[in-house]
C-alpha cells in the first residue's frame, strides 16, 4: 500500500484548509468588497468578507446580501452598526475593516450547491461585542430573583439558565 514519506506528509498536515465548509461559530473577518446588484424584490448589496489572518479558515471568502427593501432595513442597520458608522457612510470607507461574523452551516436550498452543506452569515457584529452571555444564574435562595421557565427554554433550544450562544 502507498504511504507518504514524513517530510511530504508533514507539509500536507500543515497546509491550511482552503476548501470545504467552515465549522459553525464566530469568526473575525475583513470586508473586501461591497457590490450593488439587482434583487428579486429590491436592489441588494453583496458584502464580501475574508476570514481574518490568524483565524481558522484564514482567507476564506464569505458573502452576505442585504436587501434595500423596507422589510430588510433591520439587516442593513445590523451591518452598519457592526462597523460603528451611520447608514449614510460610503461603503468604500469600510473596506479593510474587521467585524465578527456568526457563521452557520446550512443545506443550500437553491443554486449550484443545492442539497449540499454551505456556510451562511447569520449575524454581523462589532469586534468589541461579547459573544458569550455574561448573565448570572438566578440565586436559588432569592425569592425575588427572576426564574426561567424550564419548558420555554427547552422549546427554544436553550438550556434553562444557559447562555444565548447558538445551539451548535
LUMSE-716268 format. One line per 8 residues: for each residue z negated, y negated, x of N, C-alpha, C. Coordinates in steps of 0.2 Angstrom, whole numbers, plus 5000, padded with zeros to 4 digits. Last residue first. Layout:
LUMSE-716268
Z,Y,X,Z,Y,X,Z,Y,X  ... $
This chain:
LUMSE-716268
4908,4874,4875,4912,4878,4879,4909,4878,4886  4903,4865,4865,4901,4872,4865,4905,4876,4869  4900,4849,4872,4904,4853,4868,4902,4861,4870  4883,4842,4871,4889,4844,4875,4893,4849,4871  4872,4837,4866,4878,4835,4862,4884,4838,4866  4858,4849,4866,4862,4843,4868,4868,4842,4864  4846,4855,4854,4851,4856,4860,4854,4849,4861  4839,4856,4843,4836,4853,4848,4840,4853,4854 $
4848,4871,4839,4843,4866,4836,4840,4863,4842  4864,4871,4846,4858,4874,4846,4853,4869,4843  4879,4869,4837,4874,4867,4842,4868,4870,4841  4888,4871,4826,4889,4874,4833,4885,4872,4839  4885,4867,4814,4889,4863,4818,4890,4865,4825  4877,4878,4810,4883,4877,4806,4887,4872,4811  4865,4876,4818,4869,4882,4818,4876,4881,4815  4861,4864,4813,4863,4865,4820,4867,4871,4821 $
4857,4867,4800,4863,4862,4801,4865,4863,4808  4847,4876,4802,4853,4879,4799,4859,4874,4800  4837,4868,4807,4839,4874,4811,4846,4876,4809  4836,4851,4808,4836,4857,4803,4840,4862,4807  4824,4843,4818,4831,4845,4817,4831,4851,4812  4813,4830,4814,4814,4838,4815,4821,4839,4814  4804,4817,4822,4810,4819,4818,4811,4827,4819  4786,4816,4821,4792,4817,4825,4798,4820,4821 $
4774,4816,4814,4779,4811,4813,4786,4812,4816  4767,4826,4820,4769,4827,4813,4774,4822,4811  4767,4833,4835,4768,4826,4832,4771,4827,4825  4768,4845,4841,4761,4843,4839,4761,4836,4835  4781,4847,4846,4779,4851,4840,4772,4849,4837  4791,4833,4849,4784,4836,4851,4782,4840,4845  4808,4836,4851,4803,4834,4847,4796,4837,4849  4816,4835,4867,4814,4839,4861,4808,4835,4857 $
4825,4820,4871,4820,4825,4872,4819,4829,4866  4842,4816,4876,4837,4816,4871,4831,4821,4873  4852,4814,4885,4845,4813,4888,4840,4813,4882  4867,4824,4886,4862,4821,4882,4855,4820,4886  4879,4821,4898,4874,4826,4896,4869,4822,4892  4887,4811,4902,4890,4816,4898,4885,4822,4896  4885,4794,4904,4882,4801,4905,4886,4805,4900  4897,4783,4910,4894,4786,4904,4891,4793,4906 $
4904,4777,4921,4897,4777,4921,4893,4780,4915  4918,4779,4918,4915,4783,4923,4907,4783,4923  4921,4781,4900,4920,4777,4906,4916,4781,4911  4932,4793,4893,4925,4790,4893,4925,4786,4900  4942,4800,4881,4942,4796,4887,4936,4792,4887  4943,4817,4874,4940,4810,4874,4941,4807,4881  4952,4828,4875,4948,4827,4869,4945,4820,4868  4967,4832,4881,4961,4827,4882,4958,4826,4875 $
4970,4849,4883,4971,4844,4879,4965,4839,4881  4980,4862,4891,4974,4858,4891,4976,4852,4886  4984,4878,4883,4986,4872,4887,4980,4868,4887  4990,4895,4880,4984,4890,4882,4987,4884,4885  5003,4897,4868,5000,4898,4875,4994,4893,4876  5009,4894,4857,5006,4900,4857,5003,4901,4864  5022,4883,4864,5019,4886,4858,5016,4893,4859  5028,4877,4874,5022,4881,4876,5019,4884,4870 $
5038,4869,4868,5040,4874,4873,5034,4879,4875  5031,4865,4852,5034,4864,4858,5036,4870,4862  5015,4869,4845,5022,4867,4844,5024,4866,4851  5002,4872,4847,5004,4873,4840,5012,4872,4840  4993,4879,4861,4998,4875,4859,5001,4877,4852  4976,4882,4861,4983,4885,4860,4988,4880,4857  4966,4873,4873,4968,4875,4866,4974,4879,4866  4953,4867,4881,4958,4872,4882,4960,4875,4875 $
4949,4850,4885,4948,4856,4881,4954,4861,4883  4941,4838,4894,4946,4842,4893,4944,4848,4889  4937,4822,4894,4934,4828,4891,4940,4832,4890  4938,4812,4908,4941,4815,4903,4938,4821,4901  4933,4796,4915,4932,4803,4914,4935,4805,4908  4943,4785,4926,4940,4786,4919,4937,4794,4920  4949,4774,4938,4946,4780,4936,4943,4780,4929  4965,4765,4941,4958,4765,4939,4956,4772,4937 $
4978,4766,4943,4974,4767,4948,4967,4767,4947  4982,4753,4930,4984,4759,4935,4980,4759,4941  4978,4742,4923,4973,4748,4923,4975,4754,4928  4987,4733,4923,4981,4731,4927,4976,4737,4927  4997,4739,4915,4998,4739,4922,4992,4737,4926  4992,4736,4902,4990,4742,4905,4992,4743,4912  4985,4721,4899,4991,4724,4901,4989,4730,4904  4973,4719,4885,4974,4720,4893,4981,4723,4894 $
4969,4719,4872,4975,4715,4874,4976,4715,4882  4957,4726,4871,4963,4729,4869,4969,4725,4871  4946,4723,4886,4949,4722,4879,4955,4725,4878  4939,4736,4896,4943,4730,4895,4945,4729,4888  4934,4748,4901,4930,4742,4900,4933,4736,4900  4940,4760,4900,4942,4756,4906,4938,4750,4906  4935,4764,4888,4934,4768,4894,4935,4764,4900  4941,4755,4879,4933,4754,4881,4932,4758,4887 $
4954,4760,4878,4952,4753,4882,4945,4752,4883  4951,4772,4872,4954,4772,4878,4953,4765,4882  4945,4768,4860,4941,4773,4864,4944,4772,4871  4955,4761,4854,4949,4757,4856,4945,4762,4861  4964,4771,4852,4966,4766,4856,4960,4762,4859  4957,4778,4842,4958,4781,4848,4960,4776,4854  4956,4769,4832,4950,4771,4835,4951,4774,4842  4969,4768,4827,4966,4762,4831,4960,4764,4834 $
4975,4777,4818,4973,4779,4825,4971,4773,4830  4979,4771,4807,4974,4776,4806,4971,4779,4813  4989,4762,4810,4982,4759,4808,4977,4765,4808  4998,4767,4825,4997,4767,4818,4990,4765,4816  5001,4769,4838,4999,4762,4836,4999,4762,4829  4993,4783,4846,4997,4780,4842,4996,4773,4840  4992,4789,4862,4988,4785,4857,4994,4782,4853  4991,4804,4871,4995,4800,4867,4991,4796,4863 $
4989,4810,4888,4986,4808,4881,4990,4803,4878  4990,4822,4901,4993,4817,4896,4989,4816,4890  4988,4826,4918,4986,4827,4911,4988,4821,4907  4991,4834,4933,4993,4829,4928,4991,4831,4921  4981,4837,4947,4984,4840,4941,4985,4834,4936  4974,4832,4958,4981,4830,4957,4984,4833,4951  4962,4844,4958,4964,4838,4961,4972,4838,4960  4955,4855,4953,4961,4853,4950,4964,4847,4952 $
4939,4848,4956,4943,4855,4955,4949,4853,4951  4940,4833,4966,4938,4837,4960,4942,4843,4960  4945,4826,4976,4939,4829,4977,4936,4833,4971  4955,4814,4967,4953,4818,4973,4946,4820,4973  4956,4817,4949,4954,4813,4955,4953,4817,4961  4970,4822,4940,4963,4823,4942,4962,4820,4948  4980,4809,4933,4979,4814,4938,4972,4815,4939  4988,4804,4917,4982,4804,4922,4983,4809,4927 $
4997,4794,4907,4997,4800,4911,4992,4799,4917  4999,4791,4890,4995,4789,4896,4995,4795,4900  5010,4785,4879,5009,4791,4883,5005,4789,4889  5009,4777,4864,5009,4776,4871,5007,4783,4874  5020,4776,4850,5014,4778,4853,5015,4777,4861  5025,4769,4834,5026,4770,4841,5020,4772,4844  5022,4780,4819,5022,4773,4823,5023,4774,4830  5025,4793,4815,5023,4788,4811,5023,4781,4813 $
5031,4799,4827,5033,4801,4820,5031,4795,4815  5036,4786,4840,5032,4792,4837,5035,4793,4830  5044,4781,4855,5044,4781,4848,5040,4787,4845  5033,4775,4868,5038,4780,4866,5038,4779,4858  5028,4768,4883,5029,4767,4876,5034,4771,4874  5017,4774,4896,5024,4773,4894,5024,4773,4886  5008,4772,4910,5007,4772,4903,5015,4770,4900  5001,4781,4924,5007,4778,4921,5005,4777,4913 $
4989,4785,4930,4995,4784,4934,5001,4780,4931  4972,4784,4931,4978,4783,4927,4984,4781,4932  4963,4798,4937,4965,4791,4939,4971,4790,4934  4947,4806,4932,4955,4806,4933,4957,4799,4934  4935,4818,4932,4937,4811,4934,4944,4811,4935  4931,4829,4918,4935,4828,4925,4936,4820,4926  4922,4841,4909,4923,4833,4910,4926,4833,4917  4930,4855,4902,4924,4851,4905,4926,4844,4906 $
4939,4871,4903,4936,4865,4899,4930,4862,4903  4949,4874,4917,4944,4876,4913,4941,4870,4909  4967,4871,4917,4960,4869,4919,4955,4872,4914  4980,4883,4918,4976,4878,4913,4969,4877,4917  4993,4882,4930,4988,4885,4925,4985,4880,4922  4994,4876,4947,4997,4878,4940,4992,4881,4936  4988,4874,4958,4992,4868,4955,4995,4870,4949  4973,4877,4967,4977,4879,4961,4981,4873,4958 $
4974,4875,4985,4972,4873,4978,4976,4875,4973  4971,4889,4996,4976,4885,4993,4973,4882,4986  4962,4898,5001,4960,4891,5002,4965,4886,4998  4968,4910,4999,4962,4909,4996,4960,4901,4996  4979,4908,5008,4980,4908,5001,4974,4907,4997  4973,4908,5020,4977,4902,5018,4978,4902,5011  4968,4921,5020,4963,4915,5020,4967,4909,5018  4980,4928,5021,4976,4929,5015,4971,4923,5015 $
4984,4925,5034,4988,4923,5029,4984,4923,5022  4973,4931,5042,4975,4924,5043,4979,4921,5037  4972,4945,5038,4967,4940,5037,4969,4933,5037  4987,4951,5030,4983,4950,5036,4978,4945,5034  4989,4959,5014,4990,4953,5018,4985,4953,5024  4995,4975,5011,4989,4971,5012,4991,4965,5016  5004,4989,5002,5004,4982,5006,4997,4979,5006  5000,5006,5004,5000,5000,5000,5000,4994,5004 $
